[in-house]
Structure formats: C-alpha cells, structure tokens
Amino acid sequence: MTKERSHERDPSGNTRSTASYQNRVRTLNDVAKDEKTVNEFHVFERFFSDSDEYLSIGIANIHAIVPGIEENKEKILRVLDIFKQRKVNVAVFPEFCLTGYFWEDKTQCRRYMDTGVIENHLDWIEDCVKPMLDDQLATIILNNIRTGRNDKYFNSTFVISRTHDHMIEPEIYNKIFLPGIEKTYTETGRDDRLVIETRWGRFGFTTCYDYLFSELIQEYAKIDKVDAVIQIASWRSSARRDYAGMNVGTDTYYGDLWDMVMQSRSAVNQIWTIACNAVGTHGVTGARFWGGSGLWAPSGMKLLQASNLEEELLIIHNIDIKGQRRTEMDDFNYAVDFEEIYRHVEGKCMFTRIRD
C-alpha cells in the first residue's frame, strides 16, 4: 500500500503540492471545458502543462456523412485548419473518416465503398492534406479502407508525416479484430502491430474492437514498450443489458463499455490512451456512434472527454507523455511484478510462467 504524500513530482521531475497537481490535471466532472465555436465546430482547448516542448494533440470527435466522401474530405480539411491554427503537433481522426461505416445492402454498400478506397484519394492526400504539415503540425492520423485480397478491403490506419511513407506496408496498421458486418467486407491484419518513435514518446495503434483484447495491448506495453496507444474507432452506443432483479439496466451498453475499456486498458498497462471515436447517426442505417473521444492517463484517469452526441474538437496542449508515465511508474510499477512471474517467449507474441 502506498502512503499519502503532501507533494508529488510533476512530469519534469519538480516537486509541487498535491493540491496544485490536482488543480492542473482535472477531469470534466470537476471543471467545465473551455469552449469556443470555430468554423461551425465546438472546440475545447486545455493545457496539461506550461511547457510547449511537450506534445499538443488534436482529437476530432466528428461524424462521417454516408454517403458523402467529398463532404467528409472537406470536413477533414476544415478540422486540420483549426488544429494547425492552434499549434497542434498530432491530429487524430476517427475510423472510416472518409467513407463512414458499412451497411447491410452489399450491392449498394460495395459500390459506394469501392469509390472510397484510399487508392482513389492519393492525389487529395498529396495536394490537400500533406501541405498542412509543417514544423508544428508534424503528424496526421487518418483511417480508411484500401484494396485487399479476395474481393475484400483492409481497414487501415495511415501515419501521414514528412518522415513516413503512408502507403508502404510496414508503416500501415491494419485492423486485427473484426466484429459482425466487418467480416463481410474486410480482412484481418492478423498479427499486425505498428509502433512509431517520436520526440514525444513511442506510440502504438489500434482500431475500435481491437481495444477489447487485452493481449494486444499487453504486447504493445510489455514487448514494444510504448508510452501511448492511439485508438481510433467507429464504436457504437446502443445495446440493452438488463439485470431486473437488481433494478440495473442500460440502453447504451456498448457506449458504457467504451468508457470502461479506455480507462481499464490505460490503468492496467500504465500507458496513455489517446482515443478518437466517430459520433452521430449513420446516414443509411440510423445506427448511433458513441463519440466520447478523449485522453486517459497511465493511471486510467480520464483527463478530457468529448460529447457522446455532438461533433467536438479536443485540443490538449503540452502533454508530457514520457515524463508523466515515468512519474506514475516510479510510484508503483506493475511491470516489475509481472516480470517476476511471467517472461516473454523470445520471437513470439506471448508470455509464459514456465521457467527454463
């Protein structure tokens, strides 16, 4: 059991009072977000620290129009312009941000999705998206479908920057775990993982349903030694769960699950979760997406979270990704106890308690 302290170290290693620390990093339950409306978007801007040497991230809690690829591309550029004006370093967009999500009518859906594969929009990326990059806005994270095998697509996440080639296989993350309808249209990335090294820390990537599988996040945390996972999604909200005898139930079980999983994966692996989810209603099916994009600390505490109903842009400045994680692990490092019992099987994505 840890003892209470009257002082804590900040991410740079300096001491400060606990009250000051709690005042600096607060959840939305404790303090209202600083809201502005810019170019029709609600923009919420917060500061993790005073040092601009640390990461500033923009998270787009937005809705994809279906059908509406050109409208979605225009929206992405408007969001990027806002992020760029506010000196964001890394901009993150939801899953299927160009096309929106699949639907049941295979003929109509496939005809539409075929026009949306990334190969048809490379000129737009080169001519419109990449020119947004500069010394401040260093990286843009987009997700879209691309041509796969056996008449299926890959669900792929692309890292667009001056130092990455977003169309070569080793620098693309392909979604691994496929729920329901996605198995009809897409193929799994199977053993795929993507890690990028930046001056702010090491980042892994997951897509939507992937985050429910603890082994994948454990691989990122224990084998790849990432500081944060960027989780992008089109995660739905509605599902009913009832426990009538206990007078407990919910109509938004999937949405509630999102909130629980973002928190728990961060806490048990002591990593940051930077989560970007779609919001709003699907234009064909009427399915609702949960939104709730946000930032979770390695403690599992929610630092900022967007609406479950409306489009919002979150901007969090000066996040000491490496320093804050180091501070929390110095207090109590779960990996030390894990590695006393488990060892990584060399060359495999697995751990064992069997000793040689």
Residue pairs with C-beta under 8 A, 6 or more apart in sequence:
2 331
2 332
5 18
6 17
6 18
7 15
7 16
7 17
7 18
8 15
8 16
8 17
8 18
8 21
8 327
9 15
9 16
9 327
9 330
10 16
10 21
10 24
10 49
10 323
10 327
11 49
11 54
11 320
11 323
11 324
11 326
11 327
12 49
12 51
12 320
12 323
13 323
13 327
24 48
24 49
25 48
25 297
25 301
25 303
26 303
27 301
27 302
27 303
27 304
27 305
28 302
28 304
28 305
33 44
33 46
33 304
34 44
34 45
34 46
35 42
35 43
35 44
36 42
36 43
36 44
36 45
37 43
38 82
38 313
39 78
39 81
39 82
40 78
41 62
41 78
41 79
41 82
41 311
41 312
41 313
42 307
42 310
42 311
42 312
42 313
43 82
43 86
43 312
43 313
43 315
44 304
44 306
44 312
44 313
44 314
44 315
45 86
45 315
45 316
45 317
46 303
46 304
46 314
46 315
46 316
46 317
47 316
47 317
47 318
48 54
48 303
48 316
48 317
48 318
48 319
48 320
49 318
49 319
49 320
50 318
51 318
51 320
52 87
52 317
52 318
53 318
54 200
54 318
54 319
54 320
54 321
54 323
55 89
55 90
55 200
55 201
55 318
55 319
55 320
55 321
56 86
56 87
56 88
56 89
56 90
56 315
56 316
56 317
56 318
56 319
57 88
57 89
57 90
57 91
57 92
57 274
57 295
57 315
57 316
57 319
58 79
58 82
58 83
58 86
58 88
58 90
58 91
58 92
58 313
58 314
58 315
59 92
59 274
59 275
59 276
59 293
59 294
59 295
59 306
59 313
59 314
59 315
59 316
60 76
60 79
60 91
60 92
60 93
60 94
60 97
60 276
60 293
60 313
61 94
61 276
61 277
61 279
61 291
61 292
61 293
61 306
61 307
61 311
61 312
61 313
61 314
62 75
62 79
62 93
62 94
62 97
62 278
62 279
62 311
62 313
63 278
63 279
63 280
63 281
63 289
63 311
64 72
64 94
64 96
64 97
64 98
64 99
64 100
64 101
64 234
64 278
65 71
65 72
65 75
65 100
65 283
66 99
66 100
66 101
66 103
66 112
66 282
66 283
66 284
67 100
67 112
67 283
67 284
68 100
68 283
69 98
69 99
69 115
69 116
69 121
72 97
72 98
72 99
72 100
73 98
73 121
73 124
73 128
76 93
76 97
76 98
76 129
76 142
77 128
77 129
77 132
79 91
79 93
79 313
80 91
80 129
80 132
80 137
80 140
81 132
82 313
83 91
83 137
83 313
83 315
84 132
84 134
84 136
84 137
86 315
87 136
87 137
87 317
88 136
88 137
88 315
89 136
89 137
89 138
89 139
89 200
90 138
90 139
90 140
90 141
90 200
91 137
91 139
91 140
91 141
92 141
92 230
92 232
92 274
92 276
93 140
93 141
93 142
93 143
93 232
93 276
94 143
94 232
94 233
94 234
94 276
94 277
94 278
94 293
95 143
95 155
95 207
95 208
95 232
95 233
95 234
95 277
95 278
96 143
96 144
96 145
96 155
96 234
96 278
97 142
97 143
97 144
97 278
98 116
98 118
98 121
98 142
98 144
99 112
99 113
99 116
99 144
99 145
100 234
100 282
100 283
101 234
101 278
101 282
101 285
101 287
101 289
102 109
102 113
102 181
102 182
102 184
102 185
103 109
103 181
103 282
103 284
103 285
104 181
104 285
105 284
106 184
109 185
110 185
113 145
113 153
113 185
116 144
116 145
117 144
117 145
117 146
117 147
117 153
118 125
118 144
118 145
118 146
118 156
118 158
118 167
119 146
119 147
121 144
122 167
125 142
125 160
125 166
129 140
129 142
129 160
130 160
132 140
133 139
133 140
133 160
133 161
133 162
138 161
138 162
138 198
139 159
139 160
139 161
139 164
139 198
140 159
140 160
140 161
141 157
141 158
141 159
141 160
141 205
141 230
141 232
141 276
142 157
142 158
142 160
143 155
143 156
143 157
143 158
143 207
143 232
144 156
144 158
145 153
145 154
145 155
145 156
145 185
145 186
146 153
146 154
146 156
147 153
147 154
148 154
148 186
148 187
149 187
150 187
152 185
152 186
152 187
153 185
153 186
153 187
154 172
154 174
154 175
154 186
154 187
154 189
155 174
155 175
155 178
155 182
155 186
155 189
155 207
156 172
156 173
156 174
156 175
157 172
157 173
157 174
157 175
157 194
157 205
157 207
157 232
158 166
158 167
158 172
159 166
159 171
159 194
159 196
160 166
164 171
164 196
165 171
166 172
171 194
172 194
173 189
173 192
173 193
173 194
173 205
173 206
173 207
174 188
174 189
174 192
175 182
175 186
175 188
175 189
175 207
175 208
175 209
175 210
176 188
176 189
176 190
176 191
176 192
176 207
176 210
176 213
176 216
177 188
177 209
177 210
177 212
177 213
177 216
178 186
178 187
178 188
178 209
179 208
179 209
182 209
191 349
193 204
193 205
193 216
193 219
193 220
193 224
194 204
194 205
195 202
195 203
195 204
195 220
195 224
195 226
196 202
196 203
200 319
200 321
200 322
201 226
201 227
201 228
201 321
201 322
201 325
202 224
202 225
202 226
202 227
202 228
203 226
203 227
203 228
203 229
203 230
204 220
204 224
204 226
204 228
204 229
204 230
205 229
205 230
205 231
205 232
206 216
206 217
206 220
206 229
206 230
206 231
206 232
207 231
207 232
207 233
208 231
208 232
208 233
208 234
208 235
210 216
210 231
211 217
211 229
211 231
211 233
211 261
211 262
211 265
212 257
212 261
214 265
214 268
215 349
217 229
217 265
217 269
217 271
218 269
218 351
219 349
220 226
220 229
220 269
220 271
221 269
221 270
221 271
221 335
222 269
222 335
222 338
222 344
222 351
223 344
223 349
226 271
227 271
227 272
227 321
227 322
227 325
228 271
228 272
228 273
228 274
228 321
229 265
229 271
229 272
229 273
229 274
230 274
230 276
231 262
231 273
231 274
231 275
231 276
232 275
232 276
232 277
233 258
233 275
233 276
233 277
233 278
234 277
234 278
234 289
235 254
235 255
235 258
235 277
235 278
235 289
235 290
235 292
236 254
236 255
236 287
236 288
236 289
236 290
237 252
237 254
237 255
237 288
237 289
237 290
237 308
238 251
238 252
238 253
238 254
238 255
238 287
238 288
239 251
239 252
239 253
239 254
240 249
240 250
240 251
240 253
241 249
241 250
241 253
242 248
242 249
243 249
250 256
252 290
252 308
254 290
255 290
255 292
255 308
258 277
258 290
258 292
259 292
259 302
262 273
262 275
262 294
262 296
262 302
263 296
263 300
263 301
263 302
264 300
265 271
265 273
266 272
266 273
266 296
266 297
266 298
266 299
266 300
267 298
267 299
267 300
268 300
268 334
269 334
270 298
270 299
270 325
270 328
270 329
270 333
270 334
270 335
271 298
271 325
272 295
272 296
272 297
272 298
272 319
272 321
272 324
272 325
273 295
273 296
274 295
275 292
275 293
275 294
275 295
275 296
276 293
277 289
277 290
277 291
277 292
277 293
278 289
278 291
279 289
279 290
279 291
279 292
279 293
279 306
279 307
279 308
279 309
279 310
279 311
279 312
280 288
280 289
280 291
280 309
280 311
281 287
281 288
281 289
282 288
282 289
290 308
291 306
291 307
291 308
291 309
291 310
291 312
292 305
292 306
292 307
292 308
293 305
293 306
293 312
293 314
294 302
294 303
294 304
294 305
294 306
294 314
295 302
295 303
295 304
295 305
295 314
295 316
295 319
296 302
296 303
297 303
297 324
297 328
298 324
298 325
298 328
298 329
299 328
303 316
304 314
304 316
306 312
306 314
329 335
341 353
342 351
342 352
342 353
343 351
343 352
343 355
344 350
344 351
345 351
345 352
